Amino acid sequence: MKKEFYVIAFESTHYAIMVEKKLKNKYKVNTIPTPREISASCGLSIMFEDESLEDIKEELVRQNLKKDRVDIYKVIRLNSEKKAERISWG
């Protein structure tokens, strides 16, 4: 079974909490532990589905976030295989 979703990974917990507060009232997002297939300094990430990708990318740009502190990944899980692809934003 194939499952795909998107994750915003952060350099710090401070950034994760700040972005979560700004996104949770506008989009369907969940705070999750950072998936193992993603290397990030922070153990918290924000997960969301495909239908919100473009809107969330635009929101991150509007918030003037530093691109070296925030990354978006598409996470693909197919049976036991897992991979994360970094998505360009901004």
URTA-V658917 format. One record per residue. N is the residue number from 0. RES is the residue in three letters. PSI is psi in whole degrees, 0 to 359 (NA if undefined). Layout:
BEGIN
<<N;RES;PSI> <N;RES;PSI>>
END
This chain:
BEGIN
<<0;MET;132> <1;LYS;134> <2;LYS;132> <3;GLU;140> <4;PHE;172> <5;TYR;149> <6;VAL;135> <7;ILE;121> <8;ALA;150> <9;PHE;159> <10;GLU;331> <11;SER;157> <12;THR;324> <13;HIS;312> <14;TYR;318> <15;ALA;313> <16;ILE;318> <17;MET;313> <18;VAL;321> <19;GLU;315> <20;LYS;323> <21;LYS;331> <22;LEU;328> <23;LYS;336> <24;ASN;347> <25;LYS;331> <26;TYR;160> <27;LYS;99> <28;VAL;155> <29;ASN;138> <30;THR;129> <31;ILE;163> <32;PRO;143> <33;THR;127> <34;PRO;148> <35;ARG;330> <36;GLU;0> <37;ILE;129> <38;SER;116> <39;ALA;152> <40;SER;331> <41;CYS;142> <42;GLY;357> <43;LEU;141> <44;SER;167> <45;ILE;126> <46;MET;142> <47;PHE;167> <48;GLU;168> <49;ASP;321> <50;GLU;343> <51;SER;357> <52;LEU;303> <53;GLU;318> <54;ASP;319> <55;ILE;320> <56;LYS;316> <57;GLU;321> <58;GLU;319> <59;LEU;322> <60;VAL;315> <61;ARG;328> <62;GLN;357> <63;ASN;42> <64;LEU;148> <65;LYS;125> <66;LYS;339> <67;ASP;359> <68;ARG;353> <69;VAL;131> <70;ASP;148> <71;ILE;136> <72;TYR;144> <73;LYS;120> <74;VAL;127> <75;ILE;125> <76;ARG;118> <77;LEU;106> <78;ASN;243> <79;SER;353> <80;GLU;133> <81;LYS;138> <82;LYS;158> <83;ALA;129> <84;GLU;127> <85;ARG;135> <86;ILE;132> <87;SER;141> <88;TRP;155> <89;GLY;NA>>
END
